Amino acid sequence: TIEVVLAYVNSTNCLKSTVVFGKVNLQEYRGTGPLMGYIYFRKPVTGELALWRSLVPDSNGNYSLSVNLVCEYDVSMKFSTWLQQRRSGVLLAPPETRIDFSLLNGDANNDNVVNIEDVNAALTRFGTSGQGDVTHEGIVDILDVTIILLNFGLVGDP
């Protein structure tokens, strides 16, 4: 098994296909509809973006996509109002590779930082819909403000 893994990592032919699948936990999600997010594959040493895809997990958070990548990558996932999370040094190997994510909520303005701008967005829209509704329930309420304050100061992975 170790020899096979090393062959993939050291291979110059890193353009094969593998299925990437897993589960994403969107913490404090209270909405009912599907949400679209993004998954990014970057080369570990240079950080160069090799591939990105949009995805819509099912109601249980499960996702699956086929990618024409094999080798080692840093894999990140980002959804609107959640902080980006990165898994470093993931070996993508056929036929499939599982990658799970658990994303922290509170990034109301989607800049990958929970800060005063997110608090302002929620307070400005309090009692209405739109930016600041980090739970995706359709209205900005005390739960949204609480989530932002609990995660205040956190920064998502680059």
N, C-alpha and C positions, 0 to 999 in steps of 0.2 A: 504494500500500500504506500509506503513512504517513497519508493522509487517512482510510482505513478504520479504522485503529487509533485515531486520534484520535476518530473518530465513536463508537466503542465506549466509550472512556474518558469522554468528555463526555456520553454519552447519558443521558437521564433514564429511559429504558426499559432497565433492566439485568436484566430478568426474561425471558431467553430460555434456551434449552437448549444445553448443550455437553457433550461427552464429555471427561472428564478421565481420562487414562491415563498410565502410566509404569512404572517399575521401582523397587522398594524393595530396597536391599541391607541386610539385617539382619546386621550384622557379628558374627562369631563364633557364628552360629546353627548348632548341631549336631543339632538335633532332626529328626524325620522327618515330623511332622504339620503341618497348616496352622495358622497363628496369625492371630488377629484383631487388627487395629489400628484406629486412628482417624485420620481426615483432617478438618481444621478449616479453614474459610474465614472470614477476618476482614476487615472493612473497614480499609484501610490507615491512614487518619488517626485514626480513633477506636478501633480495635482491637475494635470491636463484633463479636460472633460472628454471622455471617450464616447459616452452615449447618455442620453436622458430620455425618459418616457413618461407620459402621463398615465395614470392608472386610477381605477375606481374599485375599491375593495367591496366585497359583498357585505351584507348586513352584520356578519360576524367578524369583519375585519380581514378576511382572507383575500389574498391577491395572488395572481400568477401571470407571468409574462415570459415569452421566449425572447432571448437576446442572442445575437451573434457575437458573443464574447466568451472567451475562456482564458483563464489566467487569474492573476491577483489584481483586485481593484478595491478602492475605497468606495463604499456604497452609502449614499445618503438618501433620506426621505424627508419631504416637506409638504405639509398641508397648510392651507390658509388658517391663520390664528394659532397654529402649533409651531413650536420651535423645531428647527431641523435637527435630525439625529444622524450621525455618521457611524458606520461600522467599518473599521479600518482593516485592511489586509484580508479581505474576503476572497477565498479561492473559489472562483466560478469553475465548476467542473461538470461535464455531462454525466448523466442525463439531466440532473437537477440539483439546485443548491437552495437550501432554506435560509432565509434571512428574516428575522422578526424585528419589529420596531415598537417602541412605546414612546409616544410623543407628548411632551408637556405643553399645556395650553396657556393662553394668556397674551399672545402676540396679536393684539387687535388690529394693528396697522401693517402686519406682515413684513416687518423689517428684521426678523430673527432675533429681536431683543424685547424683553418685557420691561418697560420703563414708564416714565411719566407720560409719554405720548399715548401709551395704551390706556392709562388711567383717564387721561383727558378725553380720549375717544369714547370710552364707556360712559363717563359722566355727562358729556355733551349730548349723547344720544339716549340717555337713560329714559326708559318708558316708551321708546320708539324702536323701530327696527333699523338694521344696518350695521355699520362699523361699530364695534364694541360688543356685539353679540357673539362672544367667544364660545358659548355653548351651542349655538346654532339652533336655538328654540324659536327664533322669530321675533324676539323682543329683548332689549338690553335691560337686565334687571340686577338685583342685588347679588345673585349668584355669579353673574359675569364679572362684576366689580370685585367680588371676593376672590375669584380665581386669578384675576390679574394681580391683586395685592399679594396673594399667597406665593405667586411665582415672580414677584417683582425683583428685578436685578439679574434674572437669569438670561443667559445668552445661548442661542442655539449653536450647534457645531458648524464650522465653516463648510 
